[in-house]
Amino acid sequence: LRVAGGLSQAPAPNTSKQRHHSCSPDNPSRNLNFFPHVPRFRTLYLPQAPPEHLIAKMGSEPQYAKYPLLPLAQHVFALTNAYASRPSQQAAAKALNDAITEHKMAPLYRYLAHPLEGILNQVGEGGSQTPGKPLSRKSSLAGMIATKSTPTTVNLPWDEARYQELKADNDRELEEFQKEEDEAVEKAGDTEIQAARGKRAEFWARVGDKDRAIAAYEDVFEKTGILGTKIDLVLAIIRMGLFYGDKLLVKKHVERAKTLVESGGDWDRRNRLKAYEGIYLLTVRSYNLAAPLLLDSLSTFTSYELCTYSSLVVYSVLAGSVSLKRVDFKSKVVDAPEIKAILGDGDDKILALSGALSAGPGADDTMQDAPAPTAAAKTAVNLTTLGTSTDQPEAEMAIDFSPLAQLVSSLYNGQYKYFFQALAEVEENFLTQDRYLHEHKNWFIREMRLRAYQQLLQSYRVVGLETMATDFGVTVDFLDRDLAKFIAAGRIPCTIDRVSGKGVIETNRPDDKNKQYQDVVRQGDQLITKLQKYGQAVRLRGSERA
């Protein structure tokens, strides 16, 4: 165990069961900043606690975590994404084809590429024929592809012979699973029977058959009594829902997993569930609820079956930027060691990687007038060294985080011209390219503009319209139209006066008591209206009572 304090150092036991995310001073890239507030680590050896006992307290190793392969869902999204480049679409098509061949994914191949039922291909000339309903297509179609019509010629061709070959391979595997289960029923015990059923469930998840995979997982769930295994099964069902974009299924089983974890789940599964719930909340645009979960997951992330660490960093920064208050934004995003290790530059990154940098109390420092980092200062990081796992389906890719870094620094430091430039780059490089973010990109851009406007206007009573437009690097007409939308919606308490001269913006600052009074009046009016409607519905005349 690595603990902080003034304890004397002792050599750690040489055991083969060390967890892959163990932290040490000599290897700061493993599980960065597990204790971000501690500048150094010391070793404490507990001879009376064997490694097996410690591992048992942490919980058993995750099961059913390999399938489905969520990167394939991103490839499907890329094929239908109008913002994706043609080379990226071609790479996605190749990766998808290779995975279908390697994992014998006959159901997924039919679901995607069938000329009549496939979601990637147009209906053929036989338009009078009604397509079937493969794998709950109605509930999954909107969440799996970017557009209803493929914007480019890059596609997944249908080959009937290939499909029949894949299907024959699937049938042979199913026969082997059935034979193994029958032998287990005759000669072995419940453990072997459950293992055979678990293999069948993982098989359906591997080949991409949503309905059969969920049914098989539920069958294993009903016949197991181990809480950790039950949580793993529910997490596997959540990933199936995320793969097919079924938000209702994901919501139902996230609540189910939370109930199981609260009933006695171990620390590892409780920690993994944070990332699962955070990703789900992103898909339903609850960024304010997703931000604390995702940010808390950064220092102890192990859910590589869900997403890569680089993706988690992107999700955490975006969710925190749009939803956190300024003080929390400072402590949890701007000064967070885990984020500085990725978005920082120079000494800040080195200090964050070493664990010597702490977020501190989150004090709101004075805005700096230093120029924002230029586009030439790239922050491309390969996150392969930041965390590894045998269950990680796809290697980390080098990502240029400089737009995110500039977005965070320019927003906090009030450099709004650079902020708008960074916001455009973030939209182009991240929001339009990610299957979880693209659906809400317009909302995100609008909310970030609103946040910048509010941050500037709350510091002044009167601001010149032309001066503010210059600060943001936009035209006066654009700023006038954009502010008018937020003012009309009651999002910004100010008025624009363009009658006298060049135009000024006057801010109105209602105090908390007036705001509370207005809220009480509005809620009271709503309550009276509801009571009147209810009274009209239940009122009966004397003749009607008789």
Secondary structure, DSSP 8 states (H G I E B T S, - for coil): -EE-SS---------TT--TT--BTTBTTSSTTSSTT-S--EE---TTS-HHHHHHHH-----S-S-S-HHHHHHHHHHT-TTS-HHHHHHHHHHHHHHHHHTT-HHHHHHHH-TTT-SSS---S-TTS----TTSHHHHHHHH-S-SS-SSS------HHHHHHHHHHHHHHHHHHHHHHHHHHHHS-HHHHHHHHHHHHHHHHHHT-HHHHHHHHHHHHHT---HHHHHHHHHHHHHHHHHHT-HHHHHHHHHHHHHHHHTT--HHHHHHHHHHHHHHHHHTT-HHHHHHHHHHHSTT---TTT--HHHHHHHHHHHHHHHS-HHHHIIIIIS-HHHHHHH--THHHHHHHHT----TT--------S----TTS--EE-GGGG---TT-SS----EE-HHHHHHHHHHHHT-HHHHHHHHHHHIIIIITT-TTTGGGHHHHHHHHHHHHHHHHHTT-SEEEHHHHHHHHTS-HHHHHHHHHHHHHTTSS-EEEE-SSTT-EEEE----HHHHHHHHHHHHHHHHHHHHHHHHHHH---HHHH-
